[in-house]
Amino acid sequence: MKILFFSDNFPPESNAPAIRTLEHTREWVNAGHEVTVITCAPNFPTGKVFEGYSNNLYQTEEVDGIRVVRVWSFIAANEGSVKRIIDYMSYMISAMIAALFLPRPDVIVGTSPQLFAATAAWLTSKFKRRPFVFELRDLWPESILAVGAMKKGLIIGWLERFVSFLYRQADLMVPVTQAFATILEEKGVSPDKIVVVTNGIEPGSHKLTESREAVRDKWGIPRDAFVGGFIGTLGMAHGIATILDAAELSREDSSLHFVVVGSGADRGQIGILAQRRGLQNISIIDGQPRQAALNMLGAMDVSLVLLRNAPLFETVIPSKIFEAMEFGKPILLGVRGESADIVANQTKSGVAFTPEDAPALVGHLEALRDDPERCAEFGRNGRNAVKTSFRRSELAARMLAAIEALNPSSQD
């Protein structure tokens, strides 16, 4: 079967959409299918093209057997609204033009965020008369409203109607959470067209290449401190100010240290606030390549996973919880809803607390510091959960089976 996949992000970018797309499509190639991914020059989240790449009209490469087509786009950093929308729309147009010159696929997949990648996939499916699969990783325009990037109005109203239309146009919807599936049904999508495929990680597929001590020494993180670390995009949704507040509350406790690693819309403001408050118990480090970020996770004692305190975020499952599980790191999760149930109840790999509650964050971090056996138990539980419930290869196979059902001849 020939699969054409639209994704605005792809490695060497290391955000969740890029990694999921690579790891799923690689499994599909290993299963004997031909996969082409249309993406753009890697630049997320800084808006600067990665070394070794250029923002050309059209270029191709092969990654793990996947044909990768990179198209031109107007590149903007992951901050602000207007420039990012132009960025998204330019990718949509360039990707659709590129698709016209590619062999006719058997099925076309579009992933979100952002919405325009899925739109490109839908329009291409109409032109090529092939099934359209919408992989739903984020809710638009709800996520825009939740972070305050835009306010309710004519544009948001139009987006809401268009998104609902697009959901119903899909031959298959693949949401990453059960909460998303419920919302799809409320918007009129038939349950028969919905297959939930959560995020995950492949056990044993990621190795640490630096020791805990070496990483801490490199970045000036105290060797003997109990460290809670956040690694990921520093965006409007993530509530990183909670970590600054926690650092301020515990500034007299030299046994605790916080680490924030990432780039994004809030990176500059976070650095300014930490300096203004005179916080010495927090290290703020720019985003790192995938392997370096994993090494940094390996050097932490606890993985901090946070989102802002908004009802929408009760429907999401941050993908970084699975990386923490794989590396046996206890999780302190400042998120309500489905992800809290996974961490605190289903896997027992950490503690969930009220989002944006800095005193609670400090209290739980102190409790874990004082109870090494509990930390170890959380770590063991997380590793076991990855093996039994969140193995990436099995999740990719689940999505592939749903796609193959749209094209029965692919199973002959």
N, C-alpha and C positions, 0 to 999 in steps of 0.2 A: 504494500500500500504506500502511496505517495502522500505525505502530510506536509502542508504548508502552514507555517506557524508565524504569526505576527507578534513580536514582543519589542517594546521600546528599549528594554534592558537585556543585556547578555554579557557573560564574562568577556574580558577581565573585570567588568563591573562586579561588585560583590554584594549587592543588595538582594533581598529575598526573591524578587521576581526573576532576576538574572540567574541565580543559583537553581531555583526550581525549574526554570525552562531548560537549562543545560542538563540537569540530572534526569529529568523526565525524558527529554528527547534522546539523550544518550541511551537510555534503556530501550527506547523504541527502535533505535538503530540496531542495538544488540539483538533485538527480537526479529530483525530482518526487514525492517521498513526503511523507506527513503524519506529523510526529513530535511526540509529546507526552512531555515529561520531567517526572516527579514527583520533586521534591526538597524541601529544607526551606529555612528562612531562612538566608542565608549567614552563617557564624560560625566557620569553620575557619581557623586552629587554636586561636584564643584563647578560643573559647566566648562571644564577644561579637558580637551581631548587627551586621552592617555598617550604616553610615550609609545612610539612605534606605529601609531595610527594617524590617519588624517581624515578630515571631513569632506571626502570626495563625493561626487555624484553617485558613484556605483563602484563597489569593490567586493570581492569574494574571498573567502578562506574556508578551510575545513577544520573543524574542531571535533575531535573524537568521533569522526565519521559523519558528523552533521555538516551539511552545506550551509554556510553562514553568508548571507547577502547583507552588506552594510550600505545604507543609502544616506544621502545628504539630509541634514535637518538644521534648522535654526537652533543653535545650542544656547541654552540658558542654564544658570545655576539653579539648584533646587530651593529657590526662595522667590517670594513675590508671586504674582498671579498672571499679569498680562504677558510677560515674556515667556513664561512657562506654557501658557496656552498656545502662543505662536509656535513654540518649540514642538508641542504635541501635534498641532495641525500640520506643520511642515513635514513631520515624520509620516503622518497619515497619507498625505498626498504623494510624497516620494515613494513610500512603500507600495501604494496601489499602482503607481506607474511601473515600478520594478516588477510587480507581480504579473503585469500584462505580458512580459517577455519571458516568463518562466513556464516550464511545461505544466500542462493542466494537472492539478493534483486530484487525489480521490476525496480529500477532506481538508477543510481550512479551519484553523484554530486562531483565535485572538484572545490575548490575556489582558487583564487590567490589574493594577493601575498601569497606564492611564486609559481612559475611555476611548480615546481616538485610535488606539491600536485595535481594539475590538471592532470599532466602526470600519476601519480599513479592511479587516477580515470579512465583515458582513458584506460590504459593497463588492469585494472581490469574489465572494461566494456567489453573489447574484450574477456577476458578469460571467464567471466560469461555470455556473450552474452546478455547484457542488455543495454538500452539507456544510453548515456553519456551526462551529463549536465555540461557545463563549466561556472562557475560564474566568470566574469571578473571584478576584483577590481583594477587591475594595469596593465600597459602595459609593457611587457618584450619583447625585451631587451631595449626598449626606456627609461625606468626609470633608468636603470643602466647607460646609456650614459648621461642622463640629469644631474645626480649628479656627474659625473666624476669618477665613480667607475671603469669603464673600458673604453677602447678606441676602435674605429672601427677596426676590424681585422677579422681573420678567425673564431674565436670563436663567435663573435657577428654576423657575417654573417650566420654561421650555426644556431645560435639561432633564427634569424629572419626567416629563412626558416622553421625551425621546428615549431615555434609558429604559423605561417600562416597555416601550415599543421594541427596542432592541432585544431585551430579554425574551419577549414573546416570539421574535423572529428566529431565535436560535433553534437549531435542531437538537442541540444538547447543551445544557447549562452545567458547568462544573464549578460549584462554589467550594471554597476552602473551609467553610464552617457550616455546622448544622443550622446556626442562627441565620446565616445568609440564605440557606435553602428555605427556611420558613418565610422569610421576607419575599423570596421569589414566588412562592405559592400565593402569598397575599396579593402580589402584583399580577396574578393571573396566569403564571407559568404552570403547566401541567406537571404534577409530581413524576409522571413517567419520563419526563425530559430532564430530570435533575439527578445528578450523581455527585455526592459529596466526596471530595478527595482532599484530605487535610494536608498540611505541610508535614515534613518529617526530615529524617537524615539517614544515610546508609551507615549502619554500624561498622566501624573499623576502616571507613574510607578516608578519614581525615586524621593525620598524624601531626603531633607536635614536633617541631624541628629545633626548638630552643628550650632550655631548662627554665623552670620557674625563677630561679635565682638570676639567670642571665637576663631574662626579660625585665625583671624588676630593677636590676642594676642599670640596664640600658636607659630606662625611662625615669630613673630617680624615684622609684617606688620603694618605700622602706621594706627591707627583707622580712623584718619581724612583725610587721603590722598585719592585722586581720583586714583583708581588702574586699570591699564590695565594688564591683565594676559594671558599668554600662558600656556596651560596645554596639554601635549601630548608627543609623542616620539620626542626626540631631535636628529633627524637624519640628514643625508646629504642633504635631500630635503627641509628642513624647513626654512632655512634662518634666523636662530635665531640671527645671528650677527646684523640684522636690529634693534632688540630690544636693544642690547647693544649700538648701535650708537644713538638710540633715547634717551636712558638714559643719555648718555654723552651730547647730545644737550640740555637736560632739567635739567641738574644736579643742576642748581641754583634755580630751581622752586620746593620748598618743598611741593607744593600741589599735585604734580604728583609722582606716584610710579609705578614701573614695577615689575611683578612677572613672573618667568619662573619655571614651575614645570614639571619634567620629567627625563627620563634616555634615553641613547642611544649613538650613535657614537660620537656626538659632546658635550656630557655633560662635560667631563673633560676640553676641550678647552674653553668652555663658562665660566666656573668658573675661569680659569686662566686669561682670558682676562678681566673679570670684576674686578678681584683683581688687575691686572696690571694697569688698568685705574683708580683705586681708586673710583669706583662707589658705592655710598652709597644709591642711590635711586632705587636699584634693589635687589630683593630677589631671589636667585636661590636655588631651593629645589628639592631634589631627587624625582623620581617617587613614587607615592602613590597608595595604593589599590583603587579599583573602588569607594567605598563610600567616602573615604577621598578626592579623586580627585574631586568628585562632590561637596563636602562641600567647597572645595577651590574655585571652580567655583562660588558657591553661595556667596562667600566673595568678589568677584571681582565686579568692577563697569562696566567694558567693557571686552569682550572676544576678544583677539587678535588671528587671524587665518592667518598664514603666510606660504608662500612657496617661493622657489627661483624663480628668474625671468628667467624662461626657457619656451619655447613654449609648451613643453609637458604638463606642469602643467595648461595650459589653458583648458585641457580636463578633469580635475579631480574636484570632489566636496568633500572637506574635511568634514568628518563626524562630526567633532566637532562643525560645525555651527548649527547642529540640537540640540545638547545639550545646546548650548547657547540660542537658541530660546525657548526651553522648560523652561529654568529658567529665561526667560525674560531679558537676558543680551544683550545690544547693541553689534553689531559685527563690529570690524574694520578688514576688509578683505584685506590682501595684496596678492591677487590672481586675475589673469585675467580670462576671459572666462566664462564658464557655471556657475561656482559658484558665480562669480561677478554678473551675471544677476539675479540669485536666490536671493542673499542678497539685492542688491541695487534696483532692479526693480520689480521682482515678489513678494517678501515678504515685501520689505521695512523695513527690520529688522536691517539695519546697513549701513555702508559706505564702498565702495570698493576703493582702491587706488593702485597705481603702486607698484608692488612687489619690495622689497628691497629699498624703498624710505623712509629713516628714518625721514627727515624733514616733509614729508607728514604725517607720523604716528604721530609725535608730534603735528602737527597742528590740525589734526582731534581729537586727544585725548583732547587737550585744548578746542576745540570747544564743544565737548560733556560735558566736565566738566562745561562749562559756560552755558549750556542749558539743565537743568534737565528735562524739559518737552519733549524735543526731545528724550532724553534717554528713558523716560518712553514710548513714542510712539513707538520707535523701539522695546522695550520689549514687548508691547502689540501685535504689528504686528507679532513678532516672535512666540509668543504663539499661536496666531490664525492660523498661517501658519502650525504649527505642527498638529493642530487638523484637518485642512481641506485638507492638501496636503502631509504631510510627517508622517502620522500615521503608526508606524511600523507594527501593526497587519494587516492593509490593504495592505501594501507592501508585507508582507510575504504571504498573501493570493493570491496576484497577481502572485508571483513566483510559489506558489503551484499549481495554476490553469494551468500554463504553463507546469509544470512537469506532472500533471495528464493527460494532453492532449497527452503525449507520451505513456500513459498506460490507455487506455479507460476503461479497466475492473475495475480500481480503483474507478470509479465514479458510479458503479452499486449499 
